[in-house]
Amino acid sequence: MPNTGSRPHAVIVTGGASGIGLATIERLLASGWRVAAFDRDQTAIAKLRNMHGDKVRADVLDVTDEQAVEATVKSVATAFGRLDGVVNSAGIGIDIHVLDTSVSQFRNVLDINVTGTFIVGRAAARIMKDQGAGAIVNIASIAGLRGFKGRAAYGASKGAVAILTQVMAVDLARYGIRVNAVAPGPIDTPLVQAMHPAAVRRAVLHYTPMRRYAAPDEVATAILFLLDSTQSSFITGAILPVDGGFIGAGLMELETDSPEKA
Ligand SMILES: NC(=O)c1ccc[n+]([C@@H]2O[C@H](COP(=O)([O-])OP(=O)(O)OC[C@H]3O[C@@H](n4cnc5c(N)ncnc54)[C@H](O)[C@@H]3O)[C@@H](O)[C@H]2O)c1
């Protein structure tokens, strides 16, 4: 268990009521962290409270609401006595051809995925600066590192999250704050179930060497590694693919090819 003197580490997870955020909370709890979870989905937050009782401080929060985020992050740090980590998992996705993407759709995706990540990360970093330590983990995407069909807004937002991560890592290193991101490939979550109809799933599997979708917990373990300064003390500005080999892949066998034919 990570320790700060006698107190276990304290962490904020946004988008914590579903998918990767929820899996991360479960991993963090199992590893002895104190967790505050936020999500804009009121029903899902109520479910989270039912699941974990007072083991998690769970509340409704929209990451694009600057004033609410500033106040919430401060109050969590006060209640926990410190703030060691932040996981920015709140996000939305759309799959719309660039010619059909409206400006308001584009702005909305960037507002939540990029501006929200910035607002939460900056609020946390101001507190971590005074402590002289902290770790921020953002969620980028393989769709922010390569051109995916229909991802004009989503891909642009995740590319921005990757570079935001690197800039924050540079600006905050002097305060002992590490900033990293995971870039998940296909992960079976409600977001992906909505965005990946059967034809997309087939295409994703075709380009993913490990030929499967991952469980959210497989991303959560990578997030924990980047959060935990006992494990990743010299890692900052990294964009870690958790993608079954997608980003590293070049020429691949066709699914029907046997190794002998290659
Ligand atoms: N699932 C994947 O394959 C995959 C791949 C790459 C990246 N990601 C990223 O991982 C992150 C988590 O996605 P997921 O797949 O777990 O999706 P999810 O839909 O299961 O969870 C996302 C959560 O974020 C919350 N949220 C959305 N907008 C918010 C806002 N403005 N304020 C607060 N909460 C908000 C939602 O209510 C939801 O509970 C996202 O940033 C997503 O883009 C997911």
The ligand as an SDF file (V2000), in Angstrom:
LIG
                    3D

 44 48  0  0  0  0  0  0  0  0999 V2000
  -13.2170    2.5040  -23.8680 N   0  0  0  0  0  0  0  0  0  0  0  0
  -12.2360    2.6750  -24.7380 C   0  0  0  0  0  0  0  0  0  0  0  0
  -11.9890    1.8270  -25.6170 O   0  0  0  0  0  0  0  0  0  0  0  0
  -11.3890    3.9090  -24.6680 C   0  0  0  0  0  0  0  0  0  0  0  0
  -10.2950    3.9830  -25.5280 C   0  0  0  0  0  0  0  0  0  0  0  0
   -9.4920    5.0980  -25.4660 C   0  0  0  0  0  0  0  0  0  0  0  0
   -9.7660    6.1150  -24.5760 C   0  0  0  0  0  0  0  0  0  0  0  0
  -10.8470    6.0320  -23.7610 N   0  0  0  0  0  0  0  0  0  0  0  0
  -11.0960    7.1460  -22.8310 C   0  0  0  0  0  0  0  0  0  0  0  0
  -11.1880    6.6590  -21.5140 O   0  0  0  0  0  0  0  0  0  0  0  0
  -11.9870    7.5750  -20.7440 C   0  0  0  0  0  0  0  0  0  0  0  0
  -13.0680    6.7690  -20.0230 C   0  0  0  0  0  0  0  0  0  0  0  0
  -13.9170    6.2260  -21.0070 O   0  0  0  0  0  0  0  0  0  0  0  0
  -14.7790    4.9100  -20.7830 P   0  0  0  0  0  0  0  0  0  0  0  0
  -14.5800    4.0600  -21.9740 O   0  0  0  0  0  0  0  0  0  0  0  0
  -14.5560    4.3850  -19.4230 O   0  0  0  0  0  0  0  0  0  0  0  0
  -16.2390    5.5590  -20.9490 O   0  0  0  0  0  0  0  0  0  0  0  0
  -17.5250    5.5640  -20.0190 P   0  0  0  0  0  0  0  0  0  0  0  0
  -18.5790    6.2530  -20.8120 O   0  0  0  0  0  0  0  0  0  0  0  0
  -17.7780    4.2000  -19.4870 O   0  0  0  0  0  0  0  0  0  0  0  0
  -17.0710    6.5120  -18.7940 O   0  0  0  0  0  0  0  0  0  0  0  0
  -16.8770    7.8870  -18.9560 C   0  0  0  0  0  0  0  0  0  0  0  0
  -17.5160    8.5910  -17.7740 C   0  0  0  0  0  0  0  0  0  0  0  0
  -17.2410   10.0050  -17.9130 O   0  0  0  0  0  0  0  0  0  0  0  0
  -18.3890   10.6970  -17.4860 C   0  0  0  0  0  0  0  0  0  0  0  0
  -18.4050   12.0600  -18.0390 N   0  0  0  0  0  0  0  0  0  0  0  0
  -18.6140   12.4300  -19.3200 C   0  0  0  0  0  0  0  0  0  0  0  0
  -18.5800   13.7660  -19.4140 N   0  0  0  0  0  0  0  0  0  0  0  0
  -18.3350   14.2490  -18.1730 C   0  0  0  0  0  0  0  0  0  0  0  0
  -18.1900   15.5540  -17.6220 C   0  0  0  0  0  0  0  0  0  0  0  0
  -18.3130   16.6550  -18.3920 N   0  0  0  0  0  0  0  0  0  0  0  0
  -17.9310   15.6870  -16.3040 N   0  0  0  0  0  0  0  0  0  0  0  0
  -17.8360   14.5860  -15.5050 C   0  0  0  0  0  0  0  0  0  0  0  0
  -17.9900   13.3220  -15.9570 N   0  0  0  0  0  0  0  0  0  0  0  0
  -18.2300   13.1570  -17.2820 C   0  0  0  0  0  0  0  0  0  0  0  0
  -19.5530    9.8620  -17.9870 C   0  0  0  0  0  0  0  0  0  0  0  0
  -20.7620   10.1730  -17.2870 O   0  0  0  0  0  0  0  0  0  0  0  0
  -19.0550    8.4540  -17.7320 C   0  0  0  0  0  0  0  0  0  0  0  0
  -19.4570    7.9710  -16.4580 O   0  0  0  0  0  0  0  0  0  0  0  0
  -12.5440    8.5850  -21.7360 C   0  0  0  0  0  0  0  0  0  0  0  0
  -11.7470    9.7490  -21.6900 O   0  0  0  0  0  0  0  0  0  0  0  0
  -12.3820    7.9040  -23.0680 C   0  0  0  0  0  0  0  0  0  0  0  0
  -12.2790    8.8110  -24.1300 O   0  0  0  0  0  0  0  0  0  0  0  0
  -11.6750    4.9420  -23.7770 C   0  0  0  0  0  0  0  0  0  0  0  0
  1  2  1  0
  2  3  2  0
  2  4  1  0
  4  5  1  0
  4 44  2  0
  5  6  2  0
  6  7  1  0
  7  8  2  0
  8  9  1  0
  8 44  1  0
  9 10  1  0
  9 42  1  0
 10 11  1  0
 11 12  1  0
 11 40  1  0
 12 13  1  0
 13 14  1  0
 14 15  2  0
 14 16  1  0
 14 17  1  0
 17 18  1  0
 18 19  2  0
 18 20  1  0
 18 21  1  0
 21 22  1  0
 22 23  1  0
 23 24  1  0
 23 38  1  0
 24 25  1  0
 25 26  1  0
 25 36  1  0
 26 27  1  0
 26 35  1  0
 27 28  2  0
 28 29  1  0
 29 30  1  0
 29 35  2  0
 30 31  1  0
 30 32  2  0
 32 33  1  0
 33 34  2  0
 34 35  1  0
 36 37  1  0
 36 38  1  0
 38 39  1  0
 40 41  1  0
 40 42  1  0
 42 43  1  0
M  CHG  2   8   1  16  -1
M  END
$$$$
